[in-house]
Amino acid sequence: MPATNAPTIDVNPGELDVVGIGNALVDVLSHGSDELVAELGLVKGSMNLIESERVELLYERMGPGVEVSGGSAANTMAGLASLGGTAQYLGKVRDDQLGAVFAHDLAATGVRYSTARATAGPSTGCCLILVTPDAQRTMNTYLGASVHFGPDDVDEAAVASATVLYLEGYLFDPPEAQEAFRRAARIAHDAGRTVSITLSDSFCVERHRDAFLDLVEHHVDLLFANEAEITTLYQSDFDSAVEGVRRHGAVAALTRSEKGSVIVTEDALVEVPAHPVEQLVDTTGAGDLYASGFLYGFSHKMDLATCGALGSLAAAEVISHMGPRPETDLSVLAREILSA
């Protein structure tokens, strides 16, 4: 696919750069062998929804791990803050120890977080992540309290004040979360803001393909997906999926691992190379941090090639170490791109 000149998409700047909505989870990351993944009946590289009993079994089989507050959209907001952007996160935790850890960790990254904690119901959700020697991550997610995020949890003032609303596809399973997404999108559009969504996982897309297509066609201005997710959405090869995005009129940032990314508009296509990585350690958070960089550039009215380059840079940083959030100040790393 030929490269084109890189356009800039006009946005309506707000008080905040981005408000993100997603599953509020605490991540537990551990190295594991391919044999262990197979023995546990898992598909390497997939995301599996599990119940509390399965959490206990997997936790016992995992080796020493790293525990950090996580969740896909929360990771994206943390990356955006590391780049110097302003972000707020909306997501549900319980008033328990993990809920307190989540809120403290997220606030420490510079992201605003004020969603009321649940006082009843399931405990704070978590994601048990096995990282195999090839750096692939297999995720086992206990959604817990996060699934009870509903329309009443949408902070109308925050959504209306953000340049971009960012919705996490992982949260799409519960019907009340789907309604929360639609309410947030209506608020954002009524305020003249940009609505974006990440498809998150091809299995998630398979479960809700028609609903995702409806969102992309009627509610979304900016779409994030990797190659597997976008081809699952359109049930086609990659090139045909690109044309599907164009028909729906959304701008799409489509990641292709070591091939970099492709940014699609109705009349332009921008190819962005992957940023060099000295050592690939853990791919957890790669897509989340790509979105961080892209959203930072997008909300600051940068051209799409620069948005993609910032996304590639942020993704390269996070896959060079364990964990889904940057360990280096991304605003420092980005100076070379932003000063060019």
PyMOL commands that set and color helices and strands:
alter all, ss='L'
color gray80, all
select helices_A, chain A and resi 34-39+52-61+72-82+97-108+144-148+151-153+156-161+169-172+175-190+202-207+209-218+227-234+238-248+257-259+286-299+304-318+330-333+335-338
alter helices_A, ss='H'
color red, helices_A
select strands_A, chain A and resi 16-21+25-31+47-49+65-70+87-90+112-113+125-131+137-142+162-168+194-198+222-226+251-255+261-264+269-272
alter strands_A, ss='S'
color yellow, strands_A
deselect
rebuild
show_as cartoon
